[in-house]
Amino acid sequence: MKGRMNPFTRRLLFLLFFVSGFCSLVYQVVWTRMAFASFGIITPVLSVVLSVFMLGLSVGAWAGGRVIGPWTRRTGWSAAFFYGGAELMIGLGGAIAVPQFFKLGEHFLLSAGQTNSFHYLFLSALVLALAIFPWCVFMGATFPLMMAYVRESEGHNQDSFSYLYLANVLGAMSGVLWTAVVSVEILGFRMTLWDAAACNFTIALISGLLGRSQRAAAATPKPETAGLAASPMVLPFQGAGRRLIQWLLFTTGFCAMAMEVVWSRAFTPVLQTQVYSFAAIVWAYLGATCLGSLWYRHDLRKRQVRSLAVLISLLAPAAFLPALINDARLMQPSWAGQISLTSSALLLASICPFCAVLGYLTPGLIDGYAAGHPAEAGKAYAINVIGCILGPLFASYVLLPRISERGALVFLGLPFLGYYLYLCRILPPKRRWAWALITAAAAVWAWFVSEDFEHLLVKARPDTQIRRDYAASTVSFGTGRTKALLVNGVGMTALAPTPKFMAHLPLIFHAGRPQSALIICFGMGTTYRSALSWDLSTTTVELVPGVAKAFPFYHADAQRCLENPKGRIMVDDGRRYLKRTAEKYDVIVIDPPPPPEAAGSSLLYSREFYELAKQHLQPQGILQTWVPGGSDMNVAIGQAAARSISESFPYTRAFGPVEGSGIHLLGSMEPIESLTVEQLAARLPERARQDLLEWSDTPDVTAYLGRVIAREVDLARFLNRDPEIQITDDRPYNEYFLLRQLNLY
């Protein structure tokens, strides 16, 4: 009979699994961002990364539990050696193989069509799966492999899974925080991956040393069945207990991960689209899960584990809480000003009760199912993770394109209401009816009383139009020049003169008569209309199908523009379109989506993007990009973008807008002419002149144009003195900024 492992070794195993979980989430965060750069910033990319990540964990957990017993018996090696080998492969794959596979996959998909085509979505999912799946398998295998080592050292230990689960979740929570707040801002993506790999290699080395000091069991008995009877989570009704545990593990994984995708869209009006917003959701999710696991471990030590019925009675109303709290009458949306810390804190807190109960329930179910057997633990964990695989896909491809985020959250909460109704019969009558009333009230309030921002807009403005698709929810509302466009609750643009100048400014500076233009980011279609007024062959690229479909809402002549044989609207990622097309243009206009701190902007402000764009300029061609102003942060981003464009193009000029704040940046491979305002105005065709003056307060086009030309910016003085202040794919200065903002870096 083996004795208890010495305290030092037990703490060391906790530390190893903490670091392993830390590295796993570092990889997931960085891989997701790299996938956005390679395959487009669309919800399916996020869902596929999450699902494939979970699929690998599931297969690894199942396979690791199945093979570790035969392997140790056949080789005579300790399970610690195999655990170390898994960590070694994770480091090699996570830091070296995945980035290379993404590059190869991106090149392979250039001929796969637009991003809204089934062909592209299917192939991109396949490429993502092939790139990250093998390494996620090794991540999933770490649980049963380490459990086998614990069993070698201690013999039968029923709570080994929950002990390792707690360490892993703590590490994952720390990994999200470290990556989003510290590592990428200081080191960039590439070095962040290498740091994580170094941690995996260190774990592998320590595991090898542990394996040398621990002889493998001569014969690890193969479990026939898992011992439910020894578990504190035993169900009072035998027979259905084992099957019910499997269904609970699947359902909790499915609904929790689907909810995470929905939360990321539902909370956007308040949290915005900054990288810190999604990181905050994941951190709150993992933090609450960790607290729940601590709660479970505390009860386990005291032999006072809550019954399954009690836990489900807590989980059911908690599932509806985010939909209930995310009420537009309580929350302050980001378009009303800066991000409200109070509203953000309330939203993040609303997911914590649900996640905390899951943190208690999941390890308890697996402990009860496996009773310390690595193979059974791997099987149970795999069932949970299969739900985690399907949940994000279901949310992205089925729920969100069809119903509102609030409706999706209520729908995903219903299975827990069903479980409660099934299990509540073993509760005392008073408690049974009390929790039934609380859960029903939460569901009814979330569906019938709570109002999301879209519903509130529809009530206030009956002319509001809502479009849903796989990429985003698009809302159009307002009248006249006050019309607004929201994408996932974030204000995109306005019917203003500045988008007109984005097209007219580079076109009037173009030497000779321009023949073609490319516009990246459609918005309300104002820039597209302006380019067509020059009678050009005009292509515009827009990532969100609903944005392009909203064009007629904003412009009375939209149908005429859509029927113009020289115009073409492509649904695609702007960077990806440039990589897959051979066309060259006289003018390329870029209007990155707000806010400028978002990933969608940094990928269109980076030096690598400008290097790509200039390959698609005709001789004398001009690129124009817009950086909004209005804050010190935006000025810093403007300086960084200006540095990137200045180092990509030998000739650059910059101008302030006709109204408001911001900067038009122009870049060309040839000198940009210095002409008088009169000479520039004379280059405007009559239709273009009418378009430029459409919202002007003066009929004098020369005077109107002169307002912008007079605001030319001396780029040499505008640039930051630090040459490192620029935006690159590896170090997106605009996207990761918190340490600088707090004066900590």
N, C-alpha and C positions, 0 to 999 in steps of 0.2 A: 504494500500500500504506500503510495507516494505521499509525502508531506506537503505542507504549504510552502510555496515559493518564498524565499527570503525577501524582506521588505524592499531592499535596494533594487533587486531584479524586477520586482513587481512595479515599482515606480519607474524604472527604466523602460519597461514595456509601455507604460502609460505615456511616457515622453516620446517614445518612438512613434506610437500611433497618433499622438498629438501632431508631431511634425509631418507625418504622412498625410493626415487630413489637411493640414496647412498647405502642403504642396499641391494636393489635388485641387483645391479651390483656386490656388494661384493659376494653375494650368487652365481650369475652366474659364476664369475671368479673362485671361489673356487670349486663349483660343477663341472665345466668343468675339472679342474685339478684332482679332486677326481675320476671323471668318467674315465679319462685316466688311472689312476692307477688300476681301477677295471675292465675295459672293453677293454683296449688297446688304444694305441696312434695312432688312425687312423681317417681320415677325417670324416667318417660317425658318429663317436662318437660326434665330435664337431657339426656336422650338426644336429644330433638328439637333443642334449642339447639345441641348439639355437631354433630349431623348436618347441620342446615341451614347452620350456620357453615361446615362442610367442603364442603357442596354449592356454596355460593357461591364458595368458593375454587377449587373444581374448574372450575366454569363460567367464572369469571373468568380462570383460568390458560389454559384452552383458547381462549376467545374473544379474550383479549388477544393471544395468540400468533398467531392467525389474522388479526387486523385491523390490527395495528400497522404491518406492511410496506406494505399498500395506503394506509393513512392518511398515513404520512410521505411516500410518493411523490406522493400526490394533492395534499397541502397544502404540501409543502416545509417543514413544521415539524419540529423535532427531536422525537424520542420523549420527551425530558424534559418537554415541554409536556403531553403526554398523561398521563405519570406524575403530574405535578403536579395535573392535573385529577382523576385518580382519588383522590388524597389529599384534595383539597378535598371531593369527594363523600362520602368516608368520614367526614370530620369533621362535615359537615352531617347526614348520616344517623345516625351513631352517637350524637350528643349531642342532636339535636333530634327527628328523625323517629321513631326507634325508641321512645322513651318515650311519645310521643303515640299511635303505633300500638298499643302495649300497652294503653293506656287504652281506646281504641276497641274493640280485640279483646276485652278483658275485658267490656265492656258488651254486645257482640254475643253472647258465649257464655253470658250469664246464663240463657238459655232452653234451653241445650243438655243439660240433665239432670245427673245425678250424675257425679262424676269417674271412677267405674269403668265408665261406659257407653261403648260403642264410639263412639257419636255424639259424645260430648264429647271423647274422646281424639283422634278424627279431626279434628274442627273446631279444637281447640286447636292441634294440629300444623300445620294449614293456616294459622291466624292467625299463629302464631310464624314460619312460613316466609315469609309475606308481609311481616311486620314487619322481619325482619333479612336476608332473602336478598339484596335489591338491593345493600346496602352491603358484604356479604361478597363479592359478585361483583367490586366494585371492589378489595377487598383482594387477591383472587386474581389480578387483572389486573396488580398491581404488579410481579410477577416478570418476565413477558415484556416489559412496557413498559420496565423498567429494563435488562433484558438487551439490548433493542434500542438503548438509548442507549449502553450499553457497546460494542456492535458498531459504532455510528456513530463512536465515538471511537477504538476500538482495532482494528477489523476483526474477524477471526475469533478468538474467545477461547473455548476449549473449557470452561474451568472457571468461567465467569462465574456459573452457577447456584449452585455450591457456595459461592462467595465470598459471594453475596447471602444464601444459605440460612443460613450461619453467623451473619451479622449479624442476620438476622431471628429466629433461635432465641435468640440472646443477648438481644435486645430483649424477646422474649416472656417469657423467664424473669424478667427484671427487672420487666416489667409485672405479672406475677402477684404477685411479692413486694411491690412498691410498693403495689398496690391493696389487698391483704389486710392488710398490716402497718401502712401509714402513711396512705394517702390517704383512705380511707373514714372511718377513725376521726377524722381531723382535719377533713376537708372535707365528708363526706357523699357520697352517690351522685351527686347532681345536679352538684355542682362537680367531682367526679372526672371525669365525662363531659366537662364543659366544658374541663377542663385537657387531656384527651386530644385534644379537637377543636382546641384552640389549637396543639398540637404538629403535628397534621395540616395545619393552615393554614400553619404555618411551613415545613413540608416542601414544600407546594405553592408557596410564594413562592420558596424557594431553587431548586426545580426549574425554575420559570419563568426565573430568572436564568441557570441553567445552559443552558437551551434557547436563550436569546438569544445566548449566546456560542458555541453549537455549531450550525453549519449541518447540517441533515439531509442524509443521503446522497441524491444525486439519484435513485438507483435502488438500493434494497436488493434483492439477488437473492433470489428466492423459492426456498426449498430444495425440491429434488425428493425427496430421501430424507435421513435423518440418517446421519451418518458414523460408524458403529460402529468402523471400522478405526482411527480416530485416538484412540480412547478407551483409557485404561489399564484399563478394566473389561471388555475384550473377552473373550467366552466362547471357550474352546478348540474347541467344537463349533459350526460355522457352520450357518446355516439356522434352527435352533430358538432361537438366541440372542436375537433381537429379541422374539419371542413370549414367551420365558421371562422377559425383563426386565419385560414388561408384567404377567405373572402375579405376579412377585415384588413389583412396586410395589403392585398391588392387594391382595395377601395381607398384606403388612406393614402397610399402612394399615388394612385391615379388622381384623386381629387386635390391633394396637396400641391402637386406639381402643375396641374391645370390651373389651380387658383393662382399660383405664382406668376404664370404668364398673364392671366387676367388682371392681377394686381398691378403689374408693370404698365398696363394700358389704362386701367381705371384710375390710378393715382397720378397719372401724368399731368392733368390740369393743375394739380397742387405742387407736385414734386418737380415738374419740368422733365426735360430729357437729358440732363447732365448725367455723366457716368456715376456720380455720387448718389443719384436717385435710385438707380437699380441696385447699387452696392448697399445702400441703406435698407432696401427691402430684403435683400438676401441676408444681410447681417442681422436684422431684426428676426427674420425667420429662423436662422441658425441659433441666435442667442436665446430665443424663447425655447427652441427645441433642446438646447443644452440645459436650461433651467429645469425643464420637464424631466430630463434624464437624471439630473442631480436629485430631483424630488423622488424619482423612482428608486434610485440607489439608496437614498435615505430610508424610505419605507421598507426596502428589501432587507437592509441591515436590522431593522426593528421587527421584521416579519409581520408588517402591517400593510402589505400591498393592497391597494384599492381593488374592489371587484370590477370586472369588466362592465357590468351594468352601470356602475357609478361613473366610470370614465366616459362611457358613451353618453351618459346624461349630461356631462360637462361639455363634451365635444360637439354635440348637436347644436345647441344655441350659439356656441363660439364660432361655428362655421358661417353663421349669418351675420356676425358682428361687423366685418369689413364693409359689407353692402349697406348695413344700417348706419354706420358712422360716416361713410363717404356720401354724405348728404350735401348737396350744393348750397343748401340754406345755412349749413354750419361751417363749411370749408371756404377758405379764401383762395380763389384760383390764382395761378401765377400771372395771368394776363391783367389782373387787377393791380399789379405792382410787383414788388419783389416777393420771393418765396416766403410764405408765412411759416415761421417756426412752430407756432402753436398748431396750425392745421396739419403740418407735416408730422409733428409728434403724435397727434391724435390718430392719423392714418396708420402710422407704423405701429402704434400701440394696439390698434384694432386687430392686427393679425396675431398678436402675441399669445392670447389665451388659447386659440386654436392650435398654434404651433407647440405651445408648452404641453398641452394634453397629448399631442402626437409624440412629443419627446418622451413622455412617460409610457404611453401605450405601446409604441413600436418595439423598443428593446424588451419590454415585458412580454409581449406576444412571442417574440423570437426566443427569448430565454425559456418560456413555457413550452414552445413547440420543440426546441432542440434539446433542452436539458443538458447542455454542455457538449453535445456531439457536433463536431465541425461539419460533417456532411449535412446533417439536418438543419444546422444554422445557415449553411450556404443555400440550401433549398428554400428555407423560409425567407431569407433576405432577398433571394432572387425573385420570389413571388411579389414581394413589396416593390422591388425595383422595376418589375415588368409594368406594374401600375404607373410608376414614375415615368416610364418610357411613353406609354400611350396617352397619358394625361395632357402633356404639352401639345402633342399633335392634334388631339381632339379639340383642345381649346383654340388652337390657331386655325385649323382647317374646317372645323364644323361649327363651333359655338360663335366665335367672334365675328365671322363674316355674316352671321344671320341675326344675332340678337345683341342687345346692349351689354356693356360690361356688368352693369347691375344685375340684369337678367341672368347672365352667365354665372355670377357668383351665387345667386339664389338657387339656380339649377344644380350647381355642384354641391350645395349644402344639403339637398334633399336626401341623398343616400344615408346621411347620418341620422336624419329624422326617421328614416325607415328602420335603421338598426336600433334606434332607441325604442321604437314601437315594438320591435321584436323582443328586446331584452328587458324592457321595463317591468315585466310581470314579476320579476324576482325582487323588485324594490318594495319597500313598505308603501302602502296605499297613498299616504299623504305626500311622501316624497315623489312617488310616481306621477301623481296628478300635478304637483307643483312644477316639476321639470317639464312635463308635457305642455303645461300652459306657457311656461317661459319660452320653450322652443318654438311652439306654434306662434306666439306673439312676435318673436324675433323674425320668423319667416314671413309672416303677414306684413309686419312693419317694413321689412326690407323690400318687399315686392310692391305693396300698395301705397305706402306712406312716404318712405324715403325717396328723394328725387335726385337723380344725377344731373350733371350740368347740361347734358343734351335735352333731357326731359324738361328742365326748367326753361331752356331757350325756346323749345317748341311751344310751351304754354305762353311765354311772354311775346314771342314772335311767331305767329302761325305760318309765316312764309319760310321758316327754317327748313333746310333740306339736309338730310343725313344720309351718307353713303358709307357702307361697310364693305370691306374686302379683307383679303389675307394680310395686307400690309398695314392698314390703319383704319380708324374711323374718321371720316371727313365731315365737317359741319359747315354749312354756308348759311349766313343770315344777314339781315340788315337791308337797308334801302339806299339808293343813290350812292354817293361817295362814302357813305359810312358802312358799306358792306364789309363783312369780315369773313375770314377763312381760318378754321381751326382744324388742325390735324392731331388726333389724339389729345384734344383739349388745349393745344399750344397754338397761339396766334402766329400765322405765317407771314402775312403781308397786308397791304391796304391798297385801295385805289388811289395812288399818289403819283406825282410826277417822277419821282426817283427811278422806278422801274423802267420808265420810258427812256430816261437818260442812259440807263445801262446799255441799251441798244444803240441809241442815236450817237452817243459820245464816241465809241470806237469806230462807228461807221463814217462819221464826218472827218475823222483823222486818217482814215484809210486812203492811201495814195492811189488814185485811179478809182474806177467805178467798181464797188464790191459786188460780187455775184452770189455769195453764199454766206450763211450764218448758222451757227450752232448755239442753242440756248440750253444750258443745263440748269434744271429746276424751273418748273412751269409756273407755280404760284397761281395767281388769278388770270394768267395769260396776257398781262399787260405788255411785257417785254416781247412776247411772241407777236402780238398785234403790231407793235412798233417796228419790228424787223420786217414783217410782211409789207408794211407801208413803203418800204424801199423797193418793192417788187423783186425781192431776193428769193432764192431757193433756201427755205428756212426749215431747219430741223430742231425740234425741242425734245429734251429727254426728261421724263418725270418718273420718279420711283413709285409713287402711290397712284393706282388707277383712279381712285375716287377724286383726286385733285384735278386730273385732266377732264373727267366727266363733268365737273362743276363749272367749266368754262362758260357755258351759256348763262349761268346765274349772274355772272359779273359784267358781261358785255353784251349789249343788244345786237352787235354785229358778229357775235361768235360763230353763228352758223355759216356766215359768208366766209369767215376765216377758215373754218373747218373744211369748206368746199373748195378753198383755194388750191389749185393743183401744185403750187409751189411750196405749200406748207405740209409738214409731216410731224406727227406727235408719236414719240416712241416711249413705251413704258419699260424703263430699264434703269439701272444704276448708272449715273453719269460717267464714273471712272471706267466701269466695265464696258460701257458703250464705246468709249474711245479706244479701248484695247481690242475690241472685236471689229471695228470698222476700219476701212482703208481710206475713207473720204478725208479730204482736206477742206478747210474753210477759210474765208477771208476774215471772218470775225468769230470769235468764241466768247460767249457771254456767260458768266457764272454768277449765280445769286444763291449762295449757300443757305439752307433752311435755318431759321433761328431756333434756339439761341445760338450765338457763335461759339459757345462752349460745348455744343453737342458733337457727338462723333460724326454725324452727317456733315457738319461744317469742317471739322479738322481734316477729313479725307478729301475735301475740295480746296483746302488752303495749303496743303502740304507741298514741300519742294518736289517730291516725287510726282505728285499730280501735275504740277506745272511742267515738269520735264516731259511727261506724257502728252500734255495738251499741245505743247509747242511743236511736237512732231506732226500735228494735224492742222497746222496753220499753213496757208499758202504763202508764197513770197509777198512781203509787205503786210502780212496778216497781223492782226492785233487781238490780244486777249484782254478782256475786261473782267475784273472780279470786284465784288462789293463787300465791304466790311462795315457793319452798322456801328454807330457811335452811341453816345448817351451815358457812358460810365467809364471810370478809370480802367476797369477790366477790359472793356471793348477797345479802348485806346491801346492797351498793351497787346491785345490780340491783333489789332491793326498793324502795330509795329512788327510783330512776328510774321504776319502774312506778307507785309511789305518786304521784309528781309528775304523771305522765301522766293517771292516773285522777282526781286532784284538780283538774286543769285542764280535765277533760272534764265532771265532775259537780259541781254546787254543794254537794251533801251527801255526805260520805264518812265511813266509820268503818272501823276496822281492829282485828283481834283476833289474838292468838297462838293456836297450835294446842293441842289437848287434850293432845298429847304431841309431843316432839321440838321442832324449830325451824322457823320459817317464819312467814308472815303471811297471814291472810285479809283481802283488801281489798274493802270494800263501797262501791258508788256508786249514787246515786239522784238523780233530778231533783226529788224532794220530800224534806222532812226525814225522816230515819230515826228512828223512835220510840225514846225512852229509857225502857225498861220494866224492872221488876225481873226477877230470874231466875225467880221464881215465876210472874209473868205470862207470861213467854216460854214456860216449860215447859207452861203450861196451854194454849197454842195448838197443841201437838203432838197430832195425832190418835193413836188407840191404836196403829194399825199403824206409824205413824212413830216413836212412842215405843219400840216393840219393836225397830224397825230401829236406832235410835240406840244402844240398850243392848246390841245383839247381841254386841259385843266389849268391852263395858265391864267394869271390875273392881268396879262397884257397881250395885245395882238401883235406886238413887235417881237418877232422871232429873234432878231439880232440882240436886242436888249435882254431877252429871256435867256438866250444861250450864254450871253456875256456874264450872267450871274455865276454860272458854273466855271467858266474859263477864268474869271477873276479870282476864283478860290483855289487856284492851283497850289499844290503843296510841294515844298522843297523836300524831296525824299531823303536827301543827304542829312538834313536836319531832323526829319521826322523819325528816322530809324534809331532804334536803341543802340547805344554805344557797344553793348555786349553782343558780339557776333553770334553767340549761342542762342540769342532770343529769336528763334525762327520755329516754324512748324514743319516737322518731318513725320513720316509714317511711324518711325520707331519712337519718337518723343513728341507727341502732340501737345505742344505748349498750351494751346487754348483749352484743351479738354481736361488736363490734370493740372490744377492750379492751387489747391487748398493750402498747401504748405507756404506757398508764396503769399497768398492772401493773408495768412496769419503771421507773416514775417518770420517763419520758421526755416525758410530755405531761400 
